[in-house]
């Protein structure tokens, strides 16, 4: 698998737009480094560290001390699989589903709401919609204890 297949082309993305709904969590980050096909971000933090915004859990996690350390951490298979969901990419490749420049794979039911990390729980979604929805949901539930029952209605 080519690493680039797991990434979106940043030059074709309105980074300010996709970061807008996540400002409650990433406002102090300096720069977006990578955007994954599963709608996560890697960012330079305030001190040059590399942080991972996992939109399926609503967490910002430091994954490396700097860009050189990040390159080393990418070589660790467990990190790579966790950060880029490479096993789901294999299923996608076999299905023939392709993303447009403006799409990412998004979970139909976000894992923070009980959705599974499975092929049948993902679909192509407009990148702006993905980041807006996941950012709003994660912000609204960020202070709830694990296991809290949530009723969601759509109108």
Residue pairs with C-beta under 8 A, 6 or more apart in sequence:
1 86
1 89
1 90
1 93
5 37
5 89
6 36
6 37
6 84
6 86
6 89
7 34
7 35
7 36
7 37
8 35
8 36
8 37
8 101
8 104
8 127
9 101
10 32
10 34
10 35
12 101
12 102
13 35
13 127
14 128
15 32
15 35
17 128
17 131
18 35
18 41
18 127
18 128
18 130
18 131
19 26
19 32
19 41
19 131
20 131
20 132
20 135
21 131
21 132
21 133
21 134
21 135
21 136
21 139
22 41
22 53
22 55
22 131
22 135
22 138
24 135
24 139
24 142
25 53
25 58
25 60
25 135
25 138
25 139
26 41
26 43
26 51
26 53
26 60
28 45
28 46
29 43
29 44
29 45
29 46
29 51
29 60
30 43
30 44
30 45
30 46
30 48
31 43
31 44
32 41
32 42
32 43
33 41
33 42
33 43
33 44
33 50
33 67
33 70
34 41
34 42
35 41
35 104
35 127
36 42
36 83
36 84
36 85
36 104
37 89
37 99
37 104
37 105
38 56
38 84
38 85
38 88
38 104
38 105
38 106
38 122
39 55
39 104
39 105
39 106
39 125
39 127
39 130
39 131
39 134
40 52
40 53
40 54
40 55
40 56
40 83
41 52
41 53
41 55
42 50
42 51
42 52
42 53
42 63
42 70
42 83
43 50
43 51
43 52
43 53
44 50
44 51
44 67
45 51
45 62
48 65
48 66
48 67
49 62
49 64
49 65
49 66
50 62
50 63
50 64
50 65
50 66
50 67
50 69
50 70
51 60
51 61
51 62
51 63
52 60
52 61
52 62
52 63
52 83
53 59
53 60
54 60
54 61
55 110
55 130
55 131
55 134
55 135
55 138
56 107
56 110
56 111
56 112
56 115
56 117
56 134
57 111
57 112
57 138
58 112
58 134
58 137
58 138
58 139
58 141
58 142
63 70
63 73
63 79
63 83
64 70
64 72
64 73
73 79
74 80
80 86
81 87
85 117
88 105
88 117
88 118
88 119
88 122
91 119
92 105
92 119
92 122
95 119
97 124
99 105
99 124
100 124
102 126
102 127
102 128
103 124
103 125
103 126
103 127
104 124
104 125
104 127
104 130
105 122
105 123
105 124
105 125
106 122
106 123
106 124
106 125
106 129
106 130
106 133
106 134
107 115
107 117
107 121
107 122
108 115
108 121
108 122
108 123
109 115
109 116
109 121
110 134
110 137
111 117
112 137
112 138
112 141
113 137
113 150
113 152
115 121
141 148
141 150
144 150
